[in-house]
Amino acid sequence: MRRFLGLCCGLLWALCWSGPAAARDVELAERLFREGRDLLEQKRFAEACPKLAESLQEDEATGTLLALALCHEGAGRFASAWSYYQRASTRALELNEAERARIATQRATVLMPRLSRLRIAVPKELADLPDLVIRRNGVAVDRLDYDVAVPVDGGVQVIEASAGPRGPFEVRLLVAAERESAVVLVTLPRAEPPAAVALPPAPVPSAPPAAPVARHAAAEGAPTSALRPVAYVTGGVGLLVLGGSLAAGIHAKTRYDASNRNGHCDATGCDERGIELRNSAISSAHVATALFIAGGVLTTAGVGLYLYQDMRSGQSVRAGIRSAPSSGEVSVLFEGAL
């Protein structure tokens, strides 16, 4: 923190003697620059950054670029700060401002390992679509940036995609402020041709009109709804078998401990009673293992049937991958409809 404050003081000193001059006497740009610089000195980043950005729109001065980069860095938006340092370095080199180019390049290099990055993965079949449009936070993504890990500021990243009748696709991903690598996989369902619409036949007066519809709805929902009781029974039996496995394991442990008491077994071997207890413990252990495997299979099957029913009912799933190298955490995100 002290190093950052020292950097602020040094850069602000440099901006004081050269920032307004770079504005080429544009009165509005100079006034906004001074107001933003004063707010930056007070570490009021939320107010300073918009002022400096507005000044930059009026006139792209090297001093304004450096001040805006410093403002974003102080606010924790490291990707934006890195981008403005890069622009300031390029402009300073064009104007032969060696000291400013050195400062901007140094700060960009320091920020590089702290950047969070986002890669938008686009399958080739989608990338080849001429009408494919992908937006990140409302801004169109250049096709050259597909499958490229680009620096992004921390916060919610909104990825949208569409290609004519295919889509829409949207993912909202929370990215950490620094040192996180995130991936979003773009998927677009194929456009289905419009279904033919047939006129219903004339109603039969003697038959209730709602009855056929009710019977059709019940028949359609029957296969899916029948899975839930099966899932409950299978999972319940699995849990009971697991309980039996636990009881058999406790019995095995009890028999084994009994063989060690009262001198039935020692380092030299076991007497007749000790051998009997040991054999009983081994048999119970085998039973416990078999029950544990069977119970695990039944419980897993019950959970699988339950989840399968939810998938058949149309639960939405998101698609995407996140990883944080600094913490070793990896998370998977799915989006779409099954």
N, C-alpha and C positions, 0 to 999 in steps of 0.2 A: 504493500500500500504506500509506503514512504517513497519507493522508487517511482511509482506512478505519479504521486504528487510532485516529485521533483521534475519528472518529465513534463507535467502540466505547466509548471512554472517556466521551464526552459522554452517550451514551444510558444507559450503565451507571450514571453518576452520577445521571441523572434517575430511573432505576429504583430506586436505593437509597433515595431519600427518598419515593417515591410508589408503588412497586410493591406491597409487601405490604399497604398500606392499601386498595388497590383490590380485594383479595381478600375484603373484607367479613368479616374475622376468621374465615375458613374455615381451620382449623389445617392440614389436609393440603395444601391448595392453597398456603398460605404457605410450608410447609416445602419442598415440591417446587420452588417458585419460587426460594427462597434457594439450594438445592442447584444448580439449573440455572444461576442467575446466577453462582455461584462458578466453575462449570465453564466458563461462557462467558468469564469474565475470563481464564481460563487457555487460552482458544482450543481447548478440548477439545470441538469442535462435535459429534462423534459421540455423546458422552455427554450434552452439555448439551441438545440439541434434544429427545430423548425425555422428559427430566425436565420441561422447560417445556411440552411438549405435554400431558403428564399433568396438570400443574397447571392448564392451560387447560381440560381436561375437567371438573375439579372446580369451577372458577369462571372465567368469561370476563372477565378483568380487562384493562384497557387496557395496564398495565405488562407483563403477561405476553405480550400480543399483540406489543408492540414488541420485547421480548426474544427471542421466538421468530422474528420476522422478521429480527432482527439475526443470530441463530444460523444461519438458513438462508442468509442472504447470505454469511456467513463461510465456510460449507461449499460455496459455489458453486451452490446451488439457487436461482437467481434468480427463477424463476416462483413458487415457494412463498413466498419472501421478499416479493415484490411483492404477493401475495395477502394476506399477514398485515399488511403496511403499509396496504393498502387497508382492511381490517377495523378496524385500530387507528385510522385517521383517522376512519372513520364513527362508531365508538364514542366517540372523544374529542369529536367535535362534538356528539353527543347529550348528553354529560356536561358540555359547556361547558369542556373542557380545551383551551384555545386553543393552548398551546405544544406539547402532545403532538400535536394535530391538524396543526400546522404541520410538525413534524419528520417525522411519518409520511407526509404528502403530499409533502414534499420528497424523501424517500428513494424513494417509489414513482415519482415523476417521473424521478429519476436512473436508476432501473433499467429504465424502459420501453424505451429503445432497445437494451438489452442482451439482451432476452428472446428465447428461441427459441420458435417457434410451430409448431403442428401443426394441419393442417386435414384432417378426415375427410370426403372427398367421397362423397356418397351419391346415386346416380342417382334420379330422381323415381319410377321404377317400383318401386324398393326402399323409398324413403322413405314411399310410400303404403301399404305393407303394415302392417296393424295389429299383427302379431305380430313385427315386426322388433325385434331387441335388439342393440345395439352396446355393447361394453365396451372401455374403455381401462384397461389395467393392473388388470383385474378389477372396475372400477367402471362402472356403467351410464352411458352418455352421454345427456344430455338431448337430445330431438329439436330443441330450439332451438339446440343447438350443432352440428348437422349443417352442413357446408360453412362453418364459421366457424373462422378461424385463432385458436386459443386458446393462451395461454402455457403452456409445459411445461418441466419441469426436464430437464437433460441426462441422457442414459442411454438404456437400451433401453425403447422404448414398444411395448407389446403390444396390438394391435387385434384384437378378435374380433367376429364377427357371425353371427347365425343368424335364421331366420324360419320357425318350424315345421319342416317337412321339408326346407326349403332350407338348405344349409350343410353343415358349418360353414366359416367363413372366418377365417383368422388371418394376421396380418402382424407380424413383429418388425422394428422400425426403430430404428437407433441415431441419436439426435439429439444434436448438440453442446450444450455447456452454455450457449452464448450466440450470438445473432445468426445463427440458422439457421431457415430456413423449409422445412417438410416437408409433403408431401401424401400421403395414403393413399386410394386409390380402392377402395371396397367393392364386391365382386362376389359374387353368390350364384348357383350353377347352379340351373336349374329342376328341380323334383322330377319324376322320371320315374315313370310308373305301373308297378306291379309286373308283371313279365312272366309270362305264362301258363306253367305248368309241365306238360309232357306226360310221361306215363309212357313209358319206353323199351319198344320191342317185345321180345318174348321172344327170347333169344339163339339163333342158329342153331348147333347143335352142331358142324357141319363147318367153321365159319369161326372163326379166332382173334378173340376179342373185342376185343383192343387194336389190330388192324390198321386198322379204319375211323377210330378216333380219331387214330392216328398220321398217316394220310393227310390227314385234315382239318386237323390242326395244321400239317403241312408246306405244304399248299396255302394256308392263311391267312397264313403268314409269308413266302411266296415273293415277293410283290410288293415288300415292304419290304426284304428281304435282298438283292434283285437290284439295288437302287439303289447299294449301297456300292461294288461293283466299277466301276460306271459313273462314280461320283463320283471314285474314285481315278484312272481312266484320263483323264477329262476334265480334272481338276486337274493331272495329270502332263503331259499334252500342253500345257496352258496354260503351265506352268513352262518347258517346253522352248522354246516359242515366245517367251516372254519372254527366255530366254537368247539365242535368235537375234537378238532385237531389240537386246540389249546388244552382241552381236558386230558387227551392222551399224552401230550408232552409233559404235563404236570405229573401224571401218573408215572411216566418213565423216570422223571427226575426223583420222585419220591422213592421208587424202588432202588434206584442207583444209590441214593444217600443211605438207605437202610442197609445196603450191602457193606457199606463202610463202617457202620456202627457195630458195636458189640463184638468186634474182632472177627467178623465173618470174612473180611478181605483185608490184606495188608500188602506190603511191598513184595512179599514172597509168593502170594497167590491167594486163593479163596477156598474156604471149606465148602461142604455140600450145600449148606443154606445160602452162602454167598454166591455160589454159581447159579443157584435157582433164582435169586434176586436179580443178578446181573442179566441172565437170559430173559427174565420178565421185562426188565428195563429196556433191553434192546428191541424186543417185540413191540412194546408200546411206542418206542421211538419210530419204528418203521410205520406203524399205524398212523402216528401223528403226521409223519411226512406225507403219506398217501392222502390223508384227509386234507392236509393243507393245500396240496396241488389241486385236488378235486374242487375244494371250496373256492380257490382262487379262480379256476376256470369258470365255474358256475357264476360267481359274482361278476367277473368280467363280462360274461355273456349277457347277464341281466342288464348291466350298465350299457353295453353296446346296443341291445334291443331298444332300450329307452331313448338313447341318443338318436338311433336310426329313425324312430317315430318322429322326433322333433325335426330331423332333417327333411322327412317326407312332408311335414306340415308347412315347409317353406320358410324356415328360420333364415335370416340373412347372416352372411358371414363376410368378414373383411379380409383383404389380402395385403400383406406387406411384412417387412422384416426390419427389426431395429437391433442394433448392437452398440454397447458402450465399452470400448476397449479398456478404459481406465478402471472400470469396475468388473469387467468380465461378464456382464449381464447381456443376454440375448432374448429378444421377444419377437413373436410372430403374430402378424395381424392379417386377418382375412376379410375380404369384402366381396359381396355378390349374393346370389340367391341359388340355393341348391334345388 
